Amino acid sequence: MAEAFQYRALYEYNKDREEDIDLMPGDILTVNQASLRSLGCTEGDEQHPEHIGWIVGLNERTKQKGDFPGTYVEYLAPVVAPPPNKPRLQRPLPAAPGTGPLHPDSTSELQVSSLLDLTEQFAPPDNAPPILVKLIEAIEKKGLDSETLYRTPGCLAGSENTQTPRTDLTLLDQGQCDVLAVSEALRSYLQDLPSPVIPSSVYTELQSALQSNEASPKESYTRLLSILESPPVPLQNSLTLQYLLRHFSKLGQRWEKSPRALGELFGPLLIRLPNAGCDVSLDLPVLVLEKLLLNRTLEPEQAPPALPPKPPKPKAAPSSLANGGSMSLSDAEWYWGEISREEVNEKMRDTPDGTFLVRDASSKIQGEYTLTLRKGGNNKLIKIFHRDNKYGFSEPLSFLSVVELINHYRHESLAQYNAKLDTRLLCPVSKYQQDQVVKEDSIEAVGEQLKVYHQQYQEKSKEYDILYEEYTRTSQELQMKRTAIEAFNETIKIFEEQCQTQERILSNSEKLKSRVTEIHDSKMKLEQDLKKQAAENREIDKRMNSLKPDLMQLRKIRDQYLVWLTQKGTRQRKINEWLGIKNEAEDLYSMMDEEEDLPHHDERTWYVGKMNRVHAEELLSGKRDGTFLIRESSQKGSYACSVVVDGDIKHCMINKTITGYGFAEPYNLYSSLKELVLHYKHTSLVQHNDSLNVTLACPVLSQQAR
């Protein structure tokens, strides 16, 4: 597993606070995995830094460590081990005895003979080979204003019988080298690389991108960039190319030279065409570099994105307010002290987004706590750190107490801390009101309130069912339209081939071209419809997800009222009246004797422990639909349900998460396998898989299955 992750800065950032670090485009930043986990990030989140907010990391260029904005960087790769040592620069040989020391003005010797390939010269977090960096830094520091820079006749790219100029590298550090000699040494360095910066494996693709008539200039440029990025091009080559393009852009601005002129000057240094057997155009090197530089010149410099929000620095508070005024942590209704994660899951079950509580951290370290927040139907665990009498979710720790921290985020969104947690701490799980769900004091009043909750539940369920049907219908239509677009593409391809064949017969050719145009128009209209319907489909999905917490909460409250009435001895007929159930119909909500006698209550009738798929199928072979068993999965920590459906035996995974057991999110809600089995005794599995239209009707080891 990766110990850290690396990011590349896209924009310049000058630190605003003492704890921040400066960024320049191209800077490589290393972030420890534990630091991301403390921000509430799960696996995969590290690849989307724009959603994380402020991140703590190390700038490999400046060696500064501190906060930087996730919106200003892009993800590169995980780091499993420290990066390899930088390759040692070639060390100049000492002068032969009697020849005397070399004078910086008498020669220009740079030890670049026997160069290694770029992939062996450096590795991230460096942006370019050390030799190249030294040369370009020396040129940009002293020689950008020189009119003869890169223009001396002795070392033109591609010329024959060229002798490599040689300069002592140590003279670069001392600033003693002639800048013209350094510029020629740079050209020779690029020329002497074992393989060019842009490898020959992508030349054909580059030519195709440049010659595409259908693509707009912007699309052509984007395609060029995608070809020149890793993995088609080795990462070191891609980084070196970007480093050189920045240098060439500076030259163009200073010299006021067109991208074409720069392409003619430097293109052959980056792309080396073979002498024979190559299908690409001879001016490919010039055209590629011209295109890359032209778009860098024409594109207005993109403004950096908005900075993620940061919590304001709290003002120093008098000691009497250290615990949020007169209230201490132990008095806070949302503080539960030392309780287990399982107990927290039970208390947070079926609660709406924004519900929260605080408990002592499982690490048992004095001063550390855990905030559990309900978000998106799941529990998010956020560690509260403590150091030097300060508290917070991440560095810098700014709050004087846990109470002050929680009170702050009851009024401000947690997006200040993590962009993915865009909610406030809305509903505390109060330790003082756990047994006061049913607040009415008479059976009649409780029954009337049950009626209200049941009606609300039915209305929400009906709304959800309508959305679900609409979502299913539009999903099927989207798939059909995508298939139709693929068919259009194939048809267009066939017609275009026929157009080329029929070009000699003018009338046929014109008819075919007209038909191709009509097909293109039909395809475009279908694509527009597809885009619009896909947006509607996503909106329906959002509405469905927003209904789920309300549905679960209403069901939980309704069931608690049912339990209260049953404990008070209320007759089932009366309860049915409040629920609007006809007494002669099947009663899904009553605690019937038949329900209590179900074999499902005995885990021995369906739980078989360690059993592989083959043995499970043998045990279920020949049994009726709905016969099932639960077994341990080959995936550690999970279980599998094997069930007979339409005479076939199907297998589906049962997840065990911090929120409970279930077949898929957000339905991992059941506190035990038994609770899950009892639920799906009445509820079809089709909501999770269209091919599983069956209930868990008959445990395999029960009398019913024999």
N, C-alpha and C positions, 0 to 999 in steps of 0.2 A: 504494500500500500504506500502511496506517496507520502513523504514526510512534509513536503512543501509544494507550492505552486508558483509559477512565474507568470508575470504580466508585462506587457510593453506599454509605455506611456504614449498616448496619441496626441496630447495637447500639453502646452506649457502651463504649469501651475506654480505660482509663488505663494509660499505658505502664509496663511492668515493668522494662525495661532502658533504658540510656542511648540505645541505637540505635533504640528504638521511637518511634512518634508516637501522640498522643492522638486518639481518634475520638469524635464525637458523631453520633447518628442524623441522616442527611441530608447529612453531609459528602461532598463530591465529591473523589475521589482520582484523580490522573493517574499512570499507570505507563508508563514508557518501554518500547517493544517490545524493545529490546536487553536490558533487565533481565530480561524474561520468558524470552527465548531463553537467557540465561545459566543459568536455572533448569532448562533442559532442556525447556521448553514448545514444542510444535509448533503449527502453525496450528489454531485452533479451541479450544485449551486455555484461552486467555484468557477464554473465556465461562463457565468453570467455576472461579472462584477458590477454591471450597471444596476443590478437589482439588490446588491448587498448594502450599498451605502458607503460609509467610511471604513477603510480597511487599514490595519496596522501591518507594515511591511518594511523591508530593507531596500533602499535604492543602491543597486550594485555599483553605479557610477560614482556617487558621492559618499556612499557608505553611511548615509543618514538613515536613522530608523524612526518611524513615526506614522502618523495618519496620512493617507492620501485618498482622494475621491475615486470611488469605483467607476464613476461615469467617465473618467478621463483615461481609462486604460482598456486594453483588450487582453483576453486570456491567451497564453502561449501553450504551456504544457506543465505536467506534474514533474517534480524533481524527487527522484527516489533516493538519490545519494548526492553528496556535494559534487558540484561540477568538476570535471577533470582540471588538472593544473593547466594553466595557459602554456602553449608551446614556447620553448625558449627561443628567442631571436638568434639568428645566425651571428656568431661572434667573429669579428674580423681577425684574420691571422696577423701575427706580429710581422713587422718588416724584416726582410732578410738582413743579416749582419752586414754593416757597411753601406746599406742603401740609404740610411737616414730616415727620419720620420716623414710621414706624408703631410704635405701642406694642404689646408682646405681649399686653396685656390688653384692648386696645381693639378688636381684630378677630382673626379666626382664619383667615387667608388661606393656603391651601396651593395652590400652583400645579399643579393637576391638569387645567386646561382643555386641550382638544385632545389628549387622551391617545392614545397609540399602542396598537395591539393588543398583547396579551401576547406574541405570537410575535416582536414587534419591540422589546419593552422590555428583554429580557434573553435570555441563552443560557447553557447549561451551561458552566462548572461552577457558576454561581449557582443557588440553589434557588428564588428568587422575585424579582420585580421589586425593584430597589433602593428605590423609593418605599415599597412595601408593607412591606419589611423594616424601614425606618426607623420607620414608623408603629407597627408591632406591637411592635418593641423598646421604643419610648417608652411604649406602653401597659402592657406587661408589667413594665417597670421601675418604673412609678409608680402605675398606676391599677387593677390587678386587684382591689384591696380596695374600690374605690368602688362603692357600691350603686346609683348612678345612671348608671354607665358604660353606654353604648349605649342609654340609655332616655330621653334628652331628646326631647320631642315634636316638635321642629322638623324632623327629617330622617328620617322613617320610610321604609324601603325601599318603593318603589312609589308613594309619595305624589306628587301633582302639584304644579306650581308651586313646586318646591323650588329654592332658590338654593344653589349649591355653596359651602360654606364654604371659605375660603381662608386658608392659614397659610404663613408664610415657612418654607421647609424648613431654612434655616440655624438657625432658633430651636430645631428639634428637637435638633440636635447640641449646642446650648448648654444644653439641658434647661430652656428658658424657657417652653415652650408649656403651656397649660392642657390637662390630660389629657382632659377632656370634649370640647374642641374637636378634639383629635387623633382621638378615637374617632369623632366625626361625620365628620371628614375621611376616615377610613378607609372608612366606609360610603359616602360620596360617591364615593370613588375606585372602589370596586367597581361602583357604580351608573353611573358615567360611562365605564366601559370601552366601546369600540366594540362588542365582543361579550362576552357573559357568560363567567365562568370555566368553566362547564359549557356547551358549545355546544349549540345547538338540534338539531343533527344526531343526537344520541343520546337525545333525550327519549322517543321511542317505545320504544326498547330498555329504557330505565330503567323505564318504566311496566310493560312486559311482565315484567321481572325482579321487580318488586314484587308483581305480581298473580298470579304463578305459584303454583298451589295444590299442585303435586306437589313442588316444591323445599322442602327444610327451610330454617329461618332462616339456618343457616350457609351452605348452598348459594346462597341468594338473595343473601346479603352478598358471597360470593365472585364471583358473576356481576356484581353491581354494580361491584365493583372492577375486573373485567376490562373492563367497558364504559368505565370512566373512566380507563383507562390508555392510553398510546400503543401502537398507532397510531390507534385510533378517536378519541381525543382528542389534540390537539397536545401535544407533550412539555412545552412551557412551561405550558400550562393544567393538565396533570396535576401538575406540580411545585408550581404555585401552590396548587392544591386541597389537596395534602398539607400544605403549609405552613400554610394556613388551618385545616385540621382539627386540627392540633396546638394552634393558638391557641384554637380553640373548646373543645377538650377541657380545656385549662387553665381556661378560664372556667367550664365546667360543674363542675369539681372545686372551684373557689374559691367559686362562688356557690351550690353545691349545687342547681343547676337540672337538671331532667330533659332528656334529649335532645330531647323533643317541644318544650319551651319554646325551646330553642336553635334548633331547626328553624324554628319560627315566626318567630324574630327574624332569623335570617341566611339561611334558605333562599331567599327571594325575591331576595337580593343575588347569589346564585350561579346561579340558574336564572330566566330571564326568559321567561314565557309570552307568546306573541303575543296580541293582543286578539281575533283571530278566526281561524277556519280551522285550529284546533288540536284534535286528537283526544285529547289527554292530559288527565288530571284536573287541576283547578285546585289541588289540594293536593299535586301532585307535588313542588314545591320543598321543602315541609315534610317530606314522607315520606322523600325521598331523604336529606336531611341528618340526619333523625332516625335512619334506619337505619344510616348511616355512623358516627354518634357513639355509638349504642347498642352496636354491636359493639366499638368501641374501648373503651367503658366496661366491658362485661361480660367481654371477653376478659382473662384474667390476663396480665400482662405476660410475654411469652415470654422465657424465660431464654436468654441468649446461648449459642451452641454452644461445645463444647470448643475450647480454643486448639490450633492445630497444634503438634506437638512441636518444640522447638528444641534443638540440641546444647548440652550444658552448656559453660559457659566453661572452657576448659582451665586448669589451674593452671600457674603459671609453673614451668618446668622448668629445671634446671641445664643449662649449655651442653653438657655431656657427653651429655645425652639429646636434644639438638636434632634428631638424625636418628633418633629412635626407639631410643635406646640406642646400642649399638656399631655397628648396621647403617646403612650409608649407602644413599642412593637407588640408586646404581649396583650395589650388591650384592643389591638386592631382586629376587626371582625374577620378579615380575610387571612389572618395569620393562624396557621394550624399547628405550628410547632413540629414535633417529631412524628410524622405519619408516613406510611409507606407509599410508594408509587401506585400500588394496586388500589389502596384506599382513595387516593386522589382521582384515579381513573373512574372509580365508582361514583364519586361525588360530582365529577364533571360530565358524566354520561348524559347525552342528549341535551346538553345545554347550548344556548345560542353563542355565536361569535362574540368575543369581548368578555366572556365569563373568565374569572381568574381566581387564584388563591396563591398564597406563599407558604412554603414549608421549610424546615431545616434541610440543608443540603445533605445528600446521602454520604458525602465525604466525611461528615462529622467534624469538619474543621470549624472552629469557633469563628463566628462572624460571617460565614458563607451560607447563602440561602438559595432556594430554587423557586422561580416564578413559573407557574403552570398557566398557560393562556390558551383559551379555545379559539381556533382560527381555521376556517375552511372545513369544519366538521372534525378536526383533529386537535389533539393536545400538543402544544408547543412548549418545550421545556427550556427555560432561559435562566442561565446561572447568574446569580448576583454576587459580584466580587467585592472583597473588602480588604483595604490596606490603608494604613496610616489614618484610621478613623474616617475614611471616605468610602462611599459605596457607588456602584454603577454596574451596568451590563458589560462595559468594555472600557479600555483605557481611553482617555484619562478618567479616573474615578472622580466624580464631581459633587456627589450628594453627601450630606452630612449624616443621613440616617436612611434606613430602609423605608420608613414611613414617608420621608420627604421624596424619595425616589418614586414610590408607588403613587403618591399624590400628584406628582408632576405628570406622570403618564396617564392619570385618570382625566387630565385636561388636555394633554398633547398626544398626538399619534406616535405609536412606536416606530413609525417610518423614520423618525429622527435617528433611531438606533439601527433599524434594519428595514430597508425599503420594501421588503416582502411582507412585513407585518404592519400593514396600513390600517390600524385600528387602535382605539383607546382602550384602557382598562375600564370596561363599562359596568360589569355585573359581578360584584364580589360574591364568592361562595361563603356565606356567613356561618361561622361556627355557633352563633347564637340562635339561629332560626332553622335548624335542620329538621326539626320535628313539627314545624308549623306550616306545612304545605296546605293542609286543609284547615282553614281559619274559621269557617262557619261552625256554629255550636248546636245546630239541630239537624236531624235527619232530613227534614223537608228542605231546609235551606241548602244542605250539601247536595241533595238530589237535583234541585233546580240549577245549582252551579255546574253539576256534572252535565246536565242537559246542554248548557251553554258551551262548555268545553268540547262536548261531543259534536255539536253542530259546527263549531269552528274547525274541528279536526276533519269532519266530513267535507266541508267546503274546500279546505286546503287540499285534501286528498283528491277531490274531483278536479280541482285546478291542476294539480300535478299530473293526474292521469291524462287530461286533455293535452297538456304540454308534452307528455311522454309520447302519446300517439302522433302528435305533430312532428316531434323530433325524429321519431322512427320513419315517418313518411318522407320527410325532407332528406333524411340521410340516404334513403333508398333512391330518391330522385337525383341526389347529388352523384351517387355512384353511377347511375344510368347516364347522366350528362358527361361525366368524365370518360366513360366508355365511348360515348358518341364522339367526343372530341378526338379521342385516339383514332376512331374510325375515319373522321374527317382528315386527320393528318395522313393516314395511309392513302385515302382517296386522292388528296392533293398531290401526294408524291407520284401516284400512278399517272394522273393527268399531266403533270409537269414532264414526266418522262415521255408521254405520248406527244406532247407539244414539241419536244426536241426532235422526235422521230418524224413528225409531220411538217416540219418547218418548210420543206420543199413544196408541199402542197398548200398554197397560201390560204385557200378558203377553209380547209380542214383545220389548219393551224389557228386561224382567227376564231373559229367556233370553239375549239378546245380552250383557248386562252380566255374567251368569254365565260365558258363554263367554270374554269378554274377561279375566275374572279367571283362568280356567284357562290361557289363553295367556300371561298375565303370569307366572304361577307356572312354567310350562314354560320361559319365557325366562330367568327368574332362575336356575333349576336349570342351564340350559345355560351361563349366564354363570359360575356357580360352577365348573362342570366345566372351562370354558375357562381360567379363572384358575389352577386347580390344574394342568391339563395344561401350561399355558405355563410355570409354575414348574418342572415336571419337565423340560420341553424345554430350559430354560436350564441346568439342572443337568447334563443330558447333554452339552450343548455345552461346559460347563466341564470335564467329565471328558475329553472328546475333546481339548480344547486342552492339558490337563495331560499327556496321553499323547504328544503330538507331539514335544516335545523328547527324551523317552526313546527314542522310535522312531528319530528321526534320529541320536541318539548311538549306539544299538546298531547301526544299519545302518553307520555310519561305522567303528566298531570292528571289526565283522564283516568289512567289505571290506578293512580294513588287514591283518587276519589272512590273508585270501585272497591278497592281494598278496604277503605275506611267504612263504607256502607256495609260491606259483607261482614266485617268484624263487629259491627253494631247489630247484626242479626236482621238486616233489612231483607224482605222477601225478594226472590229473584223476579217475580212478576212485576213488582213495583219498580225495580231497577230497569227492567226491560221497557217499561213505559217511558221513563226518562230518556232511555237510549233510542226510543222510537222503534223498538224491535217487536214484531208481532210474536206473541208468546208461543204460537204453534210452529213458528219457524225455527231453524237451527240457531242456537244462541252462541255466537262466537266469543262473547265476553264473560259468560258465566263460568263459575268454577264447578263444572259438572263432574259427577262421580265417574262418568265414562272417561272423561279427560284424565282424571287422576289414575284410572286403571290402565292407561295406555302403556304398552311395553317400553315405549321410548324413555320412560322415567328410570328404567333399569339399564345402566350403561353397559352391563354385561351382554345385553342382547344386540348391541351394535358396535361396541368398541373392541377391536381385535388386536390392538397393540402393534408390535413389529410384524408386518406381513407385506411381502412384496406384491407387485401388481399382478403377476401370474397367478399366485395363490389366491388373491382376492377374486380374480375372474373365475377361477375354478369353483370357489365357494358360492358365487352368485350365478353360475351357469344354470340356465333352465328356470330361474325364479321369475316371478311376475314383475311387471313394471312398478317402480317405486321401492323395490327391495334394495336395501343399502347397508353399508358398513363404513365405519371410520377407522383409519389406520394411521400409524406414524409414517410420515413422508420420508423419502430418501433425502430430501432437503432438510438439513438439521434445523430443529426448532419449529417445524411446520407439520401439518397433518394433511391427509388426503381423504376425500369422500369418493367411494366407488358406488355407483348406483345403476340400476337397470332402467334403460330408456328405450322404448320401442323394440324390446328384445335384445338390444346391444348393451354392453357394459361400458359406461363412461367414467372417467376419473377427473376430479377437479381439486385444486389446491385449496386448503383452508389456511388462511394467514393467522398468525398470532402476533399481534402488535400491542403497543402500550395502551391502545383504546379497547382492546378485546379481540375476540375471535370473529372471523368473517371470511367471505369469499372474495371480497374486493372492497376498496375504499369507495364511498365513505360508510360501508356497511359492516366494518369490523367493530361491532358494537356489543357482542355477546360476552358476558363475563365468564362463560364456561362452554365447553363443547355440548353439554346437555342442554343448555339454554338455546344454543344454535339449532340443535336437532329438533327441539320442541317447536321452535318458530317455523322451520321449514317443513314441519309436519303438515301445516296448513298453507304455506306460501310456496309457490312454484319457483324453481331455480331459473326459470326462463328470463327473469330480469337481469341475470348475470351472463347467460349464454342462450342464444336462440335455439340451440339444439338440445337444451336440457329442459323441455317442457314437462316437468315431473316434480312431485313432492317427495319428501322422505317419508313414505307411507308405511313401510314395513321393515323393521330391523331384521337382519339376516338370520339371527340366532333365536328369534322369537317363535312362538307356536304358529303365528299367522303365516310365516314364510315356509312352513313345512307342508 
